[in-house]
Amino acid sequence: MLLFVIAIALMGQGPDSTGRATVGRADSLKSRALNEVVVTATRTERPMGALPMPVTVIGREQIRQMGALRLNDVLQEQTGLAIVTDHGQGLQVQGFGPDYTLILIDGEPLVGRTAGTLELNRLAVGNIKQIEIVKGPSSSLYGSEALAGVVNIITETPTRTRASVSARYGANRTSDLTGDVGLRFGKIGLYAFGNRYGSAGYDLTPETTGRTVSPFLNHTLSGRLTADFTDKLKLSVSGRYFSERQDNLLEISPGRAVAGLGRVTDRNMNPVLTYRLSEAWKVTYRYYSTLYRTQTNLTYIDNRQPYDQSYFRQTFDRPEVQVDHYLNQKHMLTLGAGFMAESVEATRYTERQRFTNKYAFFQYEWLPTSRWNLILGGRYDAHSQYATQFSPKVSARYELNQTFALRGSAGVGFKAPDFRQLYLNFDNSVVGYSVFGTHELAASLERLRRQGQLAEVLTDPAAFGNIRAESSVAVNLGVAADLGRQYNLPITASLNLFRNDIRDLIETQAVALKTNGQSVFSYINLNRVFTQGAELDGSYRLPVGTGRLTIGGGYQYLVAKDKAVVEQLRQGKIFRRDRIDGPPETLLTARVKANEYGGLYNRSRHMANLKLFYEQPRRGISASVRGIYRGRYGFADRNANVILDADNEYVNGYMLWNVAVSKTLKAFTLQAGIDNLAGHTDPQYIPNLPGRLWYASLRWTLLPNTKGS
């Protein structure tokens, strides 16, 4: 049982037959029914409406109505989130790059980042119960990589006996076959899930050899076993296995191509033992172990000679204990500690590298009155490769009245240097440049000098030796409105203002020049940047005929800039060559104005979404129309002054429309839809947009005993 329910029980109240609960005055929700229960924001189960930080919850039914197959399909339609292409499709949150957001499965981290990006297509959504998104630094609970926020994927549990099978086919010969089964035998539960997903890929540039996305086929198997030994002692053991085969064909130079297979394997195991000592104490023991592995073998097509044979293998193991203590109706305390051991070995590392980290965290929740909810937390990390870190966070929520509530949070987040930034040892044999991690730099420069490949050293290598963890101080302030409680109007809305100041941002910098004219790169703490903006979300639910229509929408305004550039612009120290597309070129030098600076690359000033969901439950009909707008964003420096300041340095904004309709008849649900209805493509700048995608699917639910099973 969760701490919040303990509080209800001790007050002599509990859930009614509908699964809702009436809550005493000690809770900030007063007497209204509990809404979605989330665990990510506080590591304990709490009603989302009572939380003082911005949290988004996406339920299973909404995922199905969208017709989504993979995690990126779901996340790209949420306010303030952008799917960006950087060594795969990654997630951008509040202006932070993909490597600053922690992706969890049932509270445990997903590993296997390529240049900092986790490929979101690895994750099927057929077994997802709900997705919880916490924006803002969460290092006070989750440590490194949670500097921008956390996305936690909560998978299904075996609460009842049921099963389903679904099949889907669509454009680009994309096929998906999914099956799951849940069994319940008294105190024992078993849930199993399987998915087969494949595509012929697509080609946006037929004039070149190879395809924009190569054909692939992957399989996912996962499951969970639960055992309620007693009312106080419970065990859950979950596991997941993913494998993918990629058929690569790439043009590396005009008239010359390489081909070969790529394989990806990802597996993990997660036993969790929960022991309730009393109504006031609960202890949770967790152990998480995961392995991520890739292997690629490419050969030249013309002579079958090897081009690239590479591998990557990462392991992650973590035991952890968490203690939840309910002091009384107004005070709750969470304590935790753990040990992390991580290793990586790869073609581009000289030897197997290892990290260890010892950590402890706490969280104290105080409900001083029926209107106030205060949360104070912090985490201490003692990492083997960088200085110790303490990450505090404080959050508060104040209920003005039955309609409006104010909320705010301030915290410190951090991101540790990764294996790549410390130990990478890579010489590009085709182009000729080199990239070395800070711990490899001195020895690698000496090797190049002895081989006669070093022409000039640009920066003292000693400046790259002690790379520090990046840190961020963030503030989120907002107001939430629910017109249903006081005015009986099904309208909810929220406004969130945010500011993130990042220090010691790790950047790539040229260290030396080689005799072939190419550079030697390494990593250094350089920039101080900030992101700030506003997010507005709202929904309105109204009856339409015999059904109901839900209208939702969101908008984000974002400014993300380098503080050093802002200061140089203020002093008038940045110039550009004035070039006009096409002859004649003026080549005049002009001073860049402060309002011409577009900020960090790949960040849109404006993003928005519009969602319409229509349901007729009695007739088994549902339909959705969703629009996603991403404003223009910077892509490349074309006037050689390093910053984003000219119109031709932007990618044009675009709008995507996705539609889906479904019909349920007894145990069968037929769905059809089109993603990217207008067929928008941009092969040069947005290769992850394949054009118009149609699909049709059929789901068969066996042994249903509840609606939506």
KEVO-135484 format. One line per 8 residues: their letters; for each residue x, y, z of C-alpha. Coordinates in steps of 0.5 Angstrom, whole numbers. Layout:
A	X,Y,Z | ...
END
This chain:
MLLFVIAI	0,0,0 | 2,7,-1 | 4,12,4 | -2,17,2 | -7,11,3 | -4,10,10 | -5,17,11 | -13,16,9
ALMGQGPD	-13,9,13 | -10,13,19 | -16,18,19 | -21,13,18 | -23,14,11 | -21,10,5 | -23,8,-3 | -30,7,-4
STGRATVG	-33,2,-9 | -31,6,-15 | -24,6,-13 | -24,13,-11 | -23,16,-5 | -25,22,0 | -19,25,3 | -19,29,10
RADSLKSR	-17,36,11 | -10,34,12 | -9,33,4 | -8,39,0 | -14,36,-5 | -19,37,1 | -25,32,-1 | -25,32,-8
ALNEVVVT	-24,25,-11 | -17,22,-13 | -14,23,-20 | -9,20,-23 | -4,17,-19 | 4,18,-20 | 10,15,-17 | 16,19,-21
ATRTERPM	15,26,-18 | 16,24,-11 | 18,16,-11 | 12,15,-8 | 5,14,-10 | 1,21,-10 | -5,24,-14 | -2,28,-19
GALPMPVT	-7,34,-18 | -3,35,-11 | 4,35,-13 | 8,42,-13 | 12,41,-20 | 9,40,-27 | 7,33,-29 | 4,30,-35
VIGREQIR	1,23,-35 | -1,19,-41 | -6,13,-40 | -6,7,-44 | -13,9,-47 | -10,15,-50 | -4,11,-53 | -9,7,-56
QMGALRLN	-13,12,-59 | -7,15,-62 | -5,9,-66 | 2,10,-63 | 7,4,-64 | 13,6,-61 | 15,11,-55 | 17,17,-60
DVLQEQTG	10,17,-63 | 7,18,-56 | 12,24,-54 | 12,28,-60 | 5,30,-59 | 6,33,-52 | 7,40,-50 | 14,42,-49
LAIVTDHG	17,36,-52 | 21,35,-59 | 23,29,-62 | 30,31,-65 | 35,27,-69 | 42,26,-67 | 45,20,-67 | 38,17,-67
QGLQVQGF	31,20,-65 | 32,23,-58 | 28,27,-53 | 28,35,-52 | 25,38,-46 | 25,45,-44 | 31,46,-49 | 35,41,-46
GPDYTLIL	38,36,-51 | 37,29,-51 | 42,27,-46 | 39,31,-41 | 33,27,-40 | 33,21,-36 | 29,15,-39 | 26,10,-34
IDGEPLVG	22,3,-35 | 18,2,-28 | 23,7,-25 | 30,4,-27 | 34,7,-33 | 35,5,-40 | 42,5,-42 | 45,5,-49
RTAGTLEL	46,12,-51 | 49,14,-58 | 53,20,-57 | 48,22,-51 | 42,20,-55 | 37,14,-53 | 34,11,-59 | 26,12,-57
NRLAVGNI	24,7,-63 | 27,1,-58 | 21,2,-54 | 14,-1,-56 | 8,2,-52 | 3,-5,-53 | 5,-6,-45 | 5,1,-43
KQIEIVKG	0,2,-37 | 2,10,-37 | 7,15,-38 | 9,20,-33 | 13,26,-35 | 17,30,-30 | 20,37,-32 | 25,40,-29
PSSSLYGS	31,38,-25 | 30,31,-22 | 37,30,-20 | 35,30,-12 | 32,23,-13 | 35,20,-19 | 42,23,-20 | 45,24,-27
EALAGVVN	42,25,-33 | 36,28,-30 | 38,35,-31 | 32,37,-35 | 27,32,-33 | 25,25,-32 | 20,20,-37 | 18,14,-33
IITETPTR	15,8,-37 | 10,4,-32 | 8,-2,-35 | 3,-7,-34 | 2,-11,-28 | -2,-18,-27 | -8,-15,-23 | -13,-20,-27
TRASVSAR	-14,-25,-32 | -14,-23,-39 | -11,-23,-46 | -10,-20,-53 | -7,-20,-59 | -6,-15,-65 | -4,-14,-72 | -2,-8,-76
YGANRTSD	0,-6,-83 | 2,0,-86 | 6,4,-91 | 13,2,-92 | 11,-5,-91 | 11,-3,-84 | 8,-9,-80 | 7,-10,-72
LTGDVGLR	5,-16,-68 | 3,-16,-61 | 1,-20,-56 | 0,-20,-48 | -3,-24,-43 | -4,-23,-35 | -6,-29,-31 | -8,-29,-23
FGKIGLYA	-8,-35,-19 | -10,-32,-12 | -4,-29,-9 | 1,-30,-15 | 0,-26,-22 | 4,-27,-28 | 4,-22,-34 | 8,-23,-41
FGNRYGSA	8,-19,-47 | 11,-20,-54 | 12,-16,-60 | 15,-16,-67 | 16,-10,-71 | 19,-9,-78 | 19,-4,-84 | 22,-4,-91
GYDLTPET	25,3,-89 | 24,9,-93 | 28,13,-98 | 28,21,-99 | 34,22,-103 | 33,17,-109 | 39,20,-113 | 44,17,-108
TGRTVSPF	45,10,-106 | 42,7,-100 | 36,9,-96 | 34,14,-91 | 32,9,-86 | 35,2,-87 | 30,-4,-87 | 30,-7,-80
LNHTLSGR	26,-12,-76 | 26,-12,-68 | 23,-17,-63 | 21,-15,-55 | 19,-20,-50 | 18,-18,-43 | 14,-20,-37 | 13,-19,-29
LTADFTDK	12,-24,-24 | 8,-22,-17 | 7,-26,-11 | 4,-23,-5 | 7,-28,0 | 3,-24,6 | -1,-17,7 | 6,-14,9
LKLSVSGR	11,-18,4 | 10,-18,-3 | 15,-19,-9 | 15,-17,-16 | 20,-20,-21 | 20,-16,-28 | 25,-17,-34 | 25,-15,-42
YFSERQDN	29,-17,-48 | 30,-13,-54 | 33,-15,-61 | 34,-12,-67 | 37,-13,-74 | 39,-7,-79 | 40,-8,-86 | 45,-3,-88
LLEISPGR	47,0,-95 | 50,7,-94 | 54,12,-100 | 60,14,-97 | 63,18,-103 | 60,19,-110 | 60,12,-113 | 62,8,-107
AVAGLGRV	58,5,-102 | 58,0,-96 | 53,-5,-94 | 52,-10,-88 | 49,-12,-82 | 48,-8,-75 | 45,-12,-69 | 42,-9,-63
TDRNMNPV	41,-13,-56 | 38,-10,-50 | 36,-14,-44 | 35,-13,-36 | 32,-16,-30 | 29,-12,-24 | 27,-16,-18 | 23,-11,-12
LTYRLSEA	21,-14,-5 | 17,-10,-1 | 16,-11,6 | 11,-7,11 | 13,-7,18 | 7,-3,20 | 2,2,18 | 7,7,19
WKVTYRYY	14,4,16 | 15,1,9 | 22,-2,6 | 23,-3,-1 | 29,-7,-4 | 31,-7,-11 | 36,-10,-16 | 37,-8,-23
STLYRTQT	41,-11,-28 | 42,-9,-35 | 46,-10,-41 | 46,-6,-48 | 50,-9,-54 | 51,-7,-61 | 55,-10,-67 | 56,-7,-74
NLTYIDNR	60,-10,-80 | 60,-6,-86 | 64,-8,-93 | 65,-4,-99 | 60,-7,-104 | 65,-6,-110 | 71,-11,-107 | 68,-14,-101
QPYDQSYF	74,-11,-97 | 72,-9,-89 | 70,-2,-88 | 68,-2,-81 | 67,-7,-76 | 65,-4,-69 | 62,-6,-63 | 59,-3,-56
RQTFDRPE	57,-6,-50 | 55,-3,-44 | 53,-6,-37 | 49,-3,-31 | 48,-6,-24 | 45,-3,-18 | 42,-5,-12 | 38,0,-8
VQVDHYLN	34,0,-1 | 28,6,0 | 25,7,7 | 18,10,7 | 16,13,14 | 9,16,15 | 10,20,22 | 3,23,22
QKHMLTLG	-2,26,18 | 2,32,16 | 9,29,16 | 12,24,11 | 19,22,10 | 23,18,5 | 30,15,5 | 34,11,0
AGFMAESV	41,9,-1 | 44,5,-7 | 50,3,-11 | 51,3,-18 | 57,0,-22 | 57,1,-30 | 62,-1,-35 | 63,0,-42
EATRYTER	67,-3,-48 | 67,-1,-55 | 72,-1,-61 | 73,6,-60 | 76,5,-53 | 83,3,-51 | 80,-2,-46 | 74,-4,-42
QRFTNKYA	72,3,-37 | 68,2,-31 | 64,7,-26 | 62,7,-19 | 57,11,-15 | 55,11,-8 | 49,15,-7 | 44,17,-2
FFQYEWLP	37,21,-2 | 32,24,2 | 25,27,1 | 21,30,7 | 13,32,5 | 10,37,10 | 2,38,10 | 2,44,15
TSRWNLIL	-5,46,13 | -11,43,8 | -8,48,3 | -1,47,3 | 4,42,1 | 11,43,2 | 17,38,-1 | 24,38,1
GGRYDAHS	29,33,-2 | 36,32,-4 | 41,27,-6 | 49,26,-5 | 53,22,-10 | 60,20,-9 | 62,18,-16 | 69,15,-18
QYATQFSP	70,20,-24 | 68,27,-21 | 67,31,-15 | 62,29,-10 | 55,32,-12 | 49,35,-7 | 43,36,-11 | 37,39,-7
KVSARYEL	30,41,-9 | 24,45,-6 | 17,45,-8 | 11,48,-6 | 3,48,-8 | -2,53,-5 | -9,52,-6 | -12,59,-7
NQTFALRG	-19,56,-7 | -23,50,-10 | -21,53,-17 | -14,55,-17 | -8,53,-14 | -1,56,-14 | 5,51,-15 | 13,52,-15
SAGVGFKA	19,49,-15 | 27,50,-15 | 32,45,-15 | 39,44,-17 | 41,38,-23 | 47,35,-25 | 50,31,-31 | 56,27,-30
PDFRQLYL	61,27,-36 | 60,20,-40 | 65,15,-42 | 65,18,-49 | 67,25,-46 | 73,21,-41 | 75,15,-45 | 74,16,-53
NFDNSVVG	79,14,-57 | 77,15,-64 | 81,16,-71 | 76,17,-77 | 80,14,-83 | 76,17,-88 | 75,24,-86 | 82,24,-82
YSVFGTHE	80,28,-76 | 80,25,-69 | 76,25,-62 | 79,24,-56 | 76,23,-49 | 80,28,-43 | 83,22,-40 | 86,19,-47
LAASLERL	88,26,-50 | 95,27,-47 | 97,20,-49 | 94,20,-56 | 97,27,-58 | 104,24,-56 | 102,18,-61 | 100,23,-66
RRQGQLAE	107,27,-65 | 111,21,-66 | 108,18,-72 | 109,25,-75 | 101,27,-76 | 101,33,-71 | 102,40,-74 | 100,45,-69
VLTDPAAF	97,44,-62 | 92,50,-61 | 90,49,-53 | 94,47,-47 | 92,39,-46 | 92,40,-39 | 86,45,-39 | 82,39,-41
GNIRAESS	84,34,-36 | 79,35,-30 | 73,36,-33 | 67,37,-29 | 60,35,-28 | 55,40,-31 | 50,43,-27 | 43,47,-27
VAVNLGVA	39,51,-22 | 32,51,-24 | 26,55,-22 | 19,53,-24 | 13,57,-22 | 6,56,-25 | -2,56,-23 | -7,50,-25
ADLGRQYN	-14,51,-25 | -20,46,-25 | -27,49,-26 | -30,43,-25 | -30,43,-17 | -33,50,-16 | -37,51,-23 | -38,44,-25
LPITASLN	-35,46,-32 | -30,40,-35 | -25,45,-36 | -18,44,-34 | -12,49,-35 | -5,50,-33 | 1,55,-34 | 8,54,-32
LFRNDIRD	14,59,-33 | 21,56,-32 | 28,58,-32 | 34,54,-32 | 41,56,-32 | 47,51,-34 | 54,52,-31 | 60,48,-34
LIETQAVA	57,46,-40 | 61,40,-44 | 63,42,-51 | 67,39,-56 | 73,44,-58 | 79,43,-63 | 86,42,-59 | 90,41,-65
LKTNGQSV	91,41,-72 | 94,35,-76 | 98,35,-82 | 92,33,-86 | 89,39,-85 | 84,36,-80 | 83,37,-73 | 84,34,-66
FSYINLNR	78,35,-62 | 77,33,-54 | 72,36,-49 | 72,42,-44 | 68,45,-39 | 66,52,-43 | 59,55,-44 | 54,58,-39
VFTQGAEL	47,57,-42 | 40,58,-40 | 33,56,-42 | 27,60,-40 | 20,60,-43 | 13,58,-41 | 8,53,-42 | 1,53,-43
DGSYRLPV	-4,47,-43 | -11,46,-43 | -17,41,-44 | -25,42,-45 | -29,36,-45 | -36,36,-47 | -42,32,-49 | -43,31,-57
GTGRLTIG	-50,27,-59 | -49,20,-55 | -42,21,-54 | -37,26,-51 | -31,30,-55 | -25,32,-51 | -21,38,-54 | -14,39,-51
GGYQYLVA	-8,44,-53 | -2,46,-51 | 4,51,-53 | 11,53,-51 | 15,59,-52 | 22,58,-51 | 29,62,-51 | 35,58,-50
KDKAVVEQ	42,62,-51 | 49,62,-49 | 51,67,-44 | 58,69,-47 | 55,70,-53 | 49,75,-50 | 55,79,-47 | 59,79,-53
LRQGKIFR	53,82,-57 | 52,87,-51 | 59,90,-52 | 58,90,-60 | 64,84,-61 | 61,80,-66 | 60,81,-73 | 58,77,-80
RDRIDGPP	60,77,-87 | 54,80,-90 | 52,75,-96 | 46,75,-101 | 44,68,-104 | 46,68,-111 | 50,74,-114 | 52,79,-113
ETLLTARV	55,77,-106 | 57,84,-102 | 61,81,-97 | 61,87,-93 | 62,86,-85 | 56,88,-81 | 56,88,-73 | 51,83,-71
KANEYGGL	45,86,-67 | 42,83,-60 | 35,81,-63 | 38,78,-69 | 41,72,-64 | 37,66,-65 | 40,62,-59 | 42,55,-59
YNRSRHMA	41,51,-65 | 36,46,-66 | 31,50,-61 | 24,52,-63 | 22,59,-60 | 15,56,-61 | 12,50,-61 | 4,48,-60
NLKLFYEQ	-1,42,-61 | -8,41,-62 | -12,35,-60 | -19,32,-61 | -21,26,-58 | -28,23,-59 | -32,17,-56 | -38,14,-57
PRRGISAS	-37,8,-51 | -44,5,-52 | -43,4,-60 | -35,3,-59 | -33,8,-64 | -27,13,-62 | -24,18,-67 | -18,23,-66
VRGIYRGR	-15,29,-70 | -8,31,-67 | -4,37,-70 | 3,38,-68 | 7,45,-70 | 14,46,-69 | 17,53,-71 | 23,54,-74
YGFADRNA	30,52,-71 | 37,54,-72 | 41,48,-76 | 48,51,-78 | 52,57,-78 | 53,59,-86 | 56,66,-85 | 62,63,-81
NVILDADN	61,67,-74 | 59,61,-70 | 53,64,-68 | 45,63,-70 | 44,70,-73 | 41,69,-81 | 35,67,-84 | 38,62,-88
EYVNGYML	41,58,-82 | 34,56,-80 | 30,50,-82 | 23,52,-83 | 17,51,-79 | 12,45,-80 | 5,43,-78 | 4,35,-78
WNVAVSKT	-3,32,-77 | -5,25,-75 | -12,22,-75 | -14,15,-73 | -21,12,-72 | -23,6,-69 | -29,1,-68 | -30,-4,-63
LKAFTLQA	-35,-10,-64 | -35,-15,-58 | -28,-17,-57 | -25,-14,-63 | -23,-7,-65 | -21,-5,-72 | -17,2,-73 | -15,6,-79
GIDNLAGH	-11,12,-79 | -6,17,-82 | 0,20,-79 | 3,26,-83 | -3,27,-87 | -1,33,-91 | 6,28,-93 | 11,34,-90
TDPQYIPN	18,32,-92 | 25,35,-91 | 30,30,-93 | 36,35,-92 | 34,37,-85 | 29,32,-82 | 30,25,-84 | 26,22,-79
LPGRLWYA	20,25,-83 | 18,19,-88 | 12,23,-91 | 5,20,-91 | 4,14,-87 | -3,10,-87 | -4,4,-83 | -10,-1,-81
SLRWTLLP	-10,-6,-75 | -14,-11,-71 | -14,-12,-64 | -18,-18,-61 | -19,-18,-53 | -20,-25,-50 | -23,-26,-43 | -25,-19,-42
NTKGS	-28,-17,-36 | -27,-10,-35 | -28,-4,-40 | -22,-2,-44 | -19,-9,-42
END
